[in-house]
Amino acid sequence: MKLFQLKTFALIAFVAIAAQLLAACAPATHLHESPDAPYLESLNTAESAHKMDLSFSQQTDSKSKKIDPLVFQQAVRKLWEEHVTWTRVYIIAALADLPEADAAAQRLLKNQADIGKAIKPFYGEQAGDQLTSLLNDHILIAAELLAAAKSGDSAKFEVANKRWYENADQIAAFLNTANPEDWSLIEMQTMMKDHLDLTLQEAVARLNQDWQGDVVAYDEIHRQILHMADMISDGIINQFPNKFAKQKASQQEIELALAMDKLWEDHVTWTRVYIMSVTSDLPDSDTAAQRLLQNQVDIGNALKPVYGDEAGDQLTSLLNDHILTAADLLIAAKSGDTAKFDEANQHWYENADQIASFLNSANPDNWSLADMQFMMKAHLNLTLEEAVARLNGDWPGDVAAYDKVHDEILQMADMLTEGIVAQFPKIFK
């Protein structure tokens, strides 16, 4: 399947619309004039949990110069979430013959280098490079496997499949050798086999156009990769206790932080899948939209224990409007309908202000209106940048835009978590 290519008139119309929108919908001027706004600082600070150098050299307690355990766990999770997100993007692109497949593959291979780099402070340069090499094989063999499955070449599929699972055992053996006390060989083998089985299940579902099965498979992949990431971060913390500060966060706070990260990770992942589906005329767009709307329910439900059922339902309603309006905006942009685009765009940013006002009213001491407005506008602007890149066929720009979307949404998740903990300290002791 080839990527939907805009007619010349529609493309020119969209570029004109997008240029006007990016200028008109930048964050409000008064926010730019307030450089001390906490959220603005959080987007640029080197001390953010999700903006750290992957060497973790910056993830330290300011007094002890030791790594914060929760920050480390979140950073390891982010690396592995990128692994499954970009694997999914590559699977979608490769099976549908989309032109961004190569860009997705390169971004996925960069993730393997990032993972290898992340363990170098603990296990050394050689070990980090070895892990990257093993993970590169994991990706390249998976690409061969996918191509063979797509073409129906059973012989090539069997050869690649055998090599893929052998590579998984090599990765398991590498991890066990690096940390035999915490990463037993059988646990690592099981962990890697589960990851491969689930990824294969995802690919098969897409090949069979089983869109519901595809969604279920990816959700399970996401849960499993977070379990894998936690096994890895826990093992490193246990093996190198002198490198880590004492855990300051309570168990309740840790659980909230990780749950909030996952909810907003789902939000941007399924938004990306939906954008891909709509702009490329793929048949799974309705299923992706439904999964995205389910995420808004999940976010609302997550707030009910602290803010009540009515507030949770209100947030879900506002977020549903956020998604449905974004869908209208995307369709209008794709068709070059300037009038509908302008109408949807205005409503989209008004809805963002409504969400900001809701959050501010729920927690005025920790979520200032200016910070919430800036946060929401930043999210919309970055999502628009992602859509513009895709519609213009700017695949490197599309990759870069999503990376910014991902970083920003995790900053948002951290800000929401910190606000809830500060507002309800007794719950999170």
C-alpha positions in Angstrom: 0.0 0.0 0.0 1.4 3.4 -0.9 1.2 6.5 1.3 -1.7 8.8 0.4 -0.2 11.6 -1.7 -2.0 15.0 -1.6 -3.0 16.6 -4.8 -0.9 19.7 -5.5 -3.6 22.1 -4.7 -4.5 20.4 -1.4 -0.8 20.2 -0.4 -0.2 23.9 -1.1 -3.4 24.8 0.8 -2.3 22.8 3.8 1.2 24.2 3.9 -0.3 27.7 3.9 -2.8 26.8 6.6 -0.1 25.2 8.7 2.3 28.1 8.4 -0.5 30.5 9.6 -1.5 28.2 12.4 2.0 27.7 13.8 2.4 31.5 13.9 -1.0 32.2 15.3 -1.2 29.4 17.8 2.2 29.8 19.5 2.0 30.0 23.3 0.5 33.3 24.6 2.9 36.2 24.7 2.5 36.7 28.4 3.9 33.2 29.0 7.0 34.0 27.0 7.4 37.1 29.1 7.4 34.9 32.3 10.7 32.9 32.0 10.4 31.8 35.6 7.2 29.8 34.8 7.8 26.3 36.3 6.5 24.4 33.3 8.6 26.5 30.9 11.7 25.7 33.0 10.8 22.1 33.1 10.9 21.8 29.3 14.5 23.0 29.3 16.1 21.9 32.5 18.8 19.2 32.3 17.4 17.8 35.6 14.1 16.6 34.2 13.5 12.9 34.7 12.8 12.5 31.0 15.3 14.8 29.5 18.4 13.3 31.0 21.6 12.4 29.2 21.2 8.7 28.6 24.5 8.2 30.4 22.5 9.1 33.5 25.4 11.4 34.5 22.8 14.1 35.2 20.3 12.0 37.1 21.8 12.7 40.4 20.7 13.9 43.8 22.1 17.5 44.1 23.7 16.8 47.5 25.0 13.2 47.3 25.7 13.2 43.5 24.0 9.9 43.4 21.3 8.8 40.9 17.7 9.1 42.0 16.1 5.6 41.8 12.7 6.7 40.6 14.2 9.0 37.9 16.4 6.1 36.8 13.4 3.7 36.6 11.5 6.2 34.5 14.4 6.8 32.2 14.9 3.0 31.6 11.2 2.7 31.0 11.3 5.5 28.4 14.1 3.7 26.5 12.2 0.5 26.2 8.9 2.3 25.5 10.7 3.9 22.6 11.8 0.4 21.5 8.2 -0.9 21.2 6.8 2.3 19.8 9.3 2.6 17.0 9.0 -1.2 16.4 5.3 -0.6 16.0 5.7 2.3 13.6 8.2 0.3 11.6 5.8 -2.7 11.4 2.9 -0.5 10.3 5.1 1.3 7.7 6.8 -1.9 6.3 3.6 -3.9 6.0 1.8 -1.0 4.3 4.7 -0.1 2.0 4.8 3.5 3.5 7.7 5.7 2.4 8.7 6.4 6.1 9.7 2.8 6.7 13.4 3.6 6.3 13.2 6.6 8.7 11.4 4.5 11.2 14.0 1.7 10.9 16.9 4.2 11.5 15.1 5.7 14.5 14.6 2.2 15.9 18.3 1.4 15.4 19.2 4.6 17.2 17.2 3.3 20.1 19.4 0.3 20.3 22.5 2.5 20.5 20.7 4.6 23.3 20.1 1.4 25.3 23.7 0.3 24.9 24.9 3.7 25.9 22.7 3.7 29.0 24.5 0.7 30.6 28.0 1.9 29.9 28.4 3.8 33.2 27.7 0.5 35.0 29.2 -2.2 32.8 31.7 -0.3 30.6 32.1 0.7 27.0 32.6 -2.8 25.6 29.5 -4.2 27.3 27.4 -1.3 26.1 28.6 -1.7 22.5 28.0 -5.5 22.7 24.4 -5.0 23.9 23.8 -2.5 21.1 25.2 -5.0 18.5 22.9 -7.7 19.9 19.9 -5.4 19.8 20.8 -4.3 16.3 20.7 -7.9 15.2 17.3 -8.2 17.0 15.9 -5.4 14.8 17.5 -6.4 11.5 16.5 -10.0 11.8 13.0 -8.9 12.7 12.9 -6.8 9.5 13.9 -9.9 7.5 11.2 -11.9 9.3 8.6 -9.3 8.5 9.5 -9.1 4.9 9.4 -12.9 4.6 6.0 -13.1 6.3 4.6 -10.4 4.0 5.8 -12.1 0.9 4.7 -15.5 2.0 8.2 -17.0 1.7 8.0 -19.8 4.3 11.6 -20.9 3.9 13.0 -17.5 4.5 10.6 -16.9 7.4 11.7 -20.1 9.2 15.4 -19.3 8.8 14.9 -15.7 10.1 12.6 -16.9 12.9 15.2 -19.4 14.1 17.9 -16.7 14.1 15.6 -14.3 15.9 15.0 -16.6 18.8 18.7 -17.5 18.9 19.6 -13.8 19.1 17.0 -13.5 22.0 18.9 -16.2 23.9 22.2 -14.4 23.2 20.7 -11.2 24.7 19.5 -13.2 27.7 22.9 -14.7 28.2 24.6 -11.3 28.0 22.3 -9.9 30.7 22.8 -12.9 32.9 26.6 -12.7 32.6 26.5 -9.0 33.4 24.4 -9.5 36.6 24.0 -13.1 37.5 22.6 -12.4 41.0 19.6 -10.4 39.8 19.1 -11.6 36.2 18.9 -15.3 36.2 19.4 -17.0 32.8 15.9 -18.6 32.8 14.2 -15.3 33.7 16.0 -13.4 31.0 15.3 -16.1 28.4 11.6 -16.1 29.4 11.5 -12.3 29.3 13.1 -12.2 25.8 10.9 -15.0 24.4 7.8 -13.3 25.7 8.8 -10.1 23.9 9.4 -11.9 20.6 6.2 -13.9 20.9 4.1 -10.8 21.5 5.8 -8.8 18.7 5.2 -11.6 16.3 1.6 -11.7 17.5 1.3 -8.0 16.7 2.7 -8.4 13.2 0.5 -11.4 12.4 -2.6 -9.5 13.5 -1.7 -6.6 11.1 -1.0 -9.0 8.3 -4.4 -10.6 8.8 -6.0 -7.2 9.2 -7.2 -8.2 12.6 -7.3 -4.6 13.9 -8.8 -5.5 17.3 -6.2 -8.2 17.8 -3.5 -5.8 16.7 -4.6 -3.3 19.5 -4.7 -6.1 22.1 -1.3 -7.3 21.1 0.3 -3.9 21.3 -1.2 -3.2 24.7 0.2 -6.5 26.0 3.6 -5.6 24.4 3.6 -2.3 26.2 2.8 -3.9 29.6 5.5 -6.6 29.1 8.2 -4.1 28.0 7.6 -2.1 31.1 8.0 -5.2 33.2 11.2 -5.9 31.4 12.4 -2.3 31.9 11.7 -2.6 35.6 13.6 -5.9 35.9 16.6 -4.2 34.3 16.5 -1.0 36.4 15.9 -3.0 39.6 18.8 -5.3 38.8 21.2 -2.4 38.2 20.1 -0.6 41.4 20.6 -3.8 43.4 24.0 -4.5 41.8 25.4 -0.9 42.2 23.7 0.4 45.4 26.5 2.9 46.0 25.7 4.7 42.7 22.1 5.4 43.8 20.6 7.8 46.4 18.1 6.6 49.0 14.6 6.3 47.6 12.8 9.4 48.7 9.5 8.7 47.1 6.9 6.5 48.9 5.6 3.4 47.2 2.3 5.1 46.6 4.1 8.0 44.9 6.2 5.7 42.7 3.0 3.8 41.6 1.3 7.1 40.7 4.3 8.4 38.8 4.7 5.2 36.7 0.9 4.9 36.1 0.7 8.5 35.0 3.7 8.0 32.7 2.0 5.0 31.1 -1.3 6.7 30.6 0.2 9.7 28.8 2.5 7.4 26.9 -0.5 5.6 25.6 -2.0 9.0 24.7 0.8 10.0 22.3 1.4 6.5 21.0 -2.2 6.0 19.9 -2.4 9.6 18.6 0.6 8.8 16.4 -0.9 5.5 15.2 -4.1 7.4 14.4 -2.3 10.1 12.5 -0.4 7.5 10.5 -3.6 5.7 9.7 -5.6 8.8 8.6 -2.8 10.4 6.5 -2.0 7.1 4.8 -5.6 5.9 4.3 -5.0 2.7 6.3 -8.0 0.6 7.2 -7.4 0.5 10.9 -8.1 4.2 11.6 -11.4 3.6 13.3 -9.9 1.0 15.6 -7.0 3.3 16.4 -9.5 6.1 17.2 -11.5 3.9 19.5 -8.3 2.9 21.4 -7.3 6.5 21.7 -10.7 7.4 23.1 -10.4 4.6 25.6 -7.2 6.2 26.8 -9.2 9.4 27.6 -11.5 7.3 29.8 -8.5 5.7 31.5 -7.0 9.1 32.3 -10.3 10.3 33.7 -10.6 7.2 35.8 -7.1 7.6 37.2 -8.1 10.9 38.7 -11.3 9.7 40.3 -9.7 8.3 43.5 -8.5 11.8 44.4 -10.9 14.2 42.7 -14.1 12.1 42.6 -16.2 10.5 39.9 -17.7 13.7 38.6 -14.3 15.4 38.1 -12.9 12.2 36.4 -15.9 12.1 34.0 -15.5 15.8 33.2 -11.9 15.4 32.4 -12.7 12.4 30.1 -15.3 14.5 28.3 -12.9 17.3 27.8 -10.2 14.9 26.5 -12.7 13.2 24.2 -13.4 16.6 22.7 -9.6 17.1 22.4 -9.3 13.9 20.3 -12.4 14.3 18.2 -11.6 17.9 17.3 -8.0 16.8 16.4 -9.5 14.2 14.1 -11.6 16.9 12.4 -8.5 19.1 12.1 -6.5 16.3 10.5 -9.2 15.5 8.0 -9.6 19.1 7.1 -5.9 19.6 6.6 -5.6 16.5 4.5 -8.4 17.6 2.2 -7.2 21.2 2.0 -10.5 22.6 3.4 -9.3 25.9 4.9 -12.7 26.9 6.4 -13.2 23.6 8.3 -9.5 23.6 9.3 -9.8 27.1 10.8 -13.0 26.2 12.6 -11.6 23.0 14.0 -8.4 24.7 15.0 -10.1 27.4 16.9 -12.2 24.8 18.8 -9.1 22.7 19.5 -7.2 25.5 21.2 -10.4 26.6 23.1 -10.7 23.1 24.3 -7.1 23.1 25.5 -7.8 26.2 27.5 -10.8 24.5 29.0 -8.6 21.5 30.1 -6.1 24.0 31.5 -8.9 25.7 33.5 -10.2 22.4 34.7 -6.8 21.3 36.0 -6.2 24.7 37.6 -9.6 24.6 39.4 -8.9 21.1 40.7 -5.5 22.0 42.1 -4.9 25.8 42.1 -1.9 25.7 44.5 0.1 23.4 42.3 -1.3 23.8 38.8 -1.3 27.5 38.0 -3.5 28.6 35.1 -0.6 30.0 33.2 1.4 26.8 33.5 -1.6 24.6 32.5 -2.3 26.8 29.5 1.4 26.7 28.4 1.5 22.9 28.9 -1.6 22.3 26.8 -0.6 24.7 24.0 2.8 23.1 23.9 1.2 19.7 23.5 -1.1 20.9 20.7 1.7 22.7 18.9 4.0 19.7 18.9 1.2 17.4 17.8 0.5 19.7 14.9 4.2 19.8 14.0 4.1 16.0 13.8 1.1 16.0 11.5 2.5 18.7 9.3 5.7 16.7 8.9 3.8 13.6 7.9 1.5 15.4 5.4 4.6 17.1 3.8 6.4 13.7 3.6 9.2 15.1 5.8 10.1 11.8 7.5 13.1 12.9 9.4 11.1 15.9 10.6 8.3 13.5 11.6 10.6 11.4 13.7 12.1 14.5 15.4 8.6 15.9 16.0 7.4 12.7 17.7 10.5 12.6 19.9 9.6 16.1 21.1 6.0 15.1 21.6 7.2 12.1 23.7 9.5 14.2 25.8 6.9 16.9 26.4 4.1 14.4 27.4 6.3 12.8 30.0 7.1 16.2 31.4 3.4 16.8 31.6 2.9 13.5 33.4 5.6 14.4 35.9 4.0 17.8 36.5 0.5 16.2 37.1 2.0 13.6 39.4 3.9 16.1 41.5 0.8 18.3 41.8 -1.3 15.4 43.0 1.3 14.3 45.6 1.7 17.9 46.9 -2.1 18.3 47.2 -2.7 15.0 48.9 0.4 14.3 51.0 -1.3 12.0 53.4 -2.4 9.7 50.7 1.2 9.4 49.3 3.2 9.1 52.5 
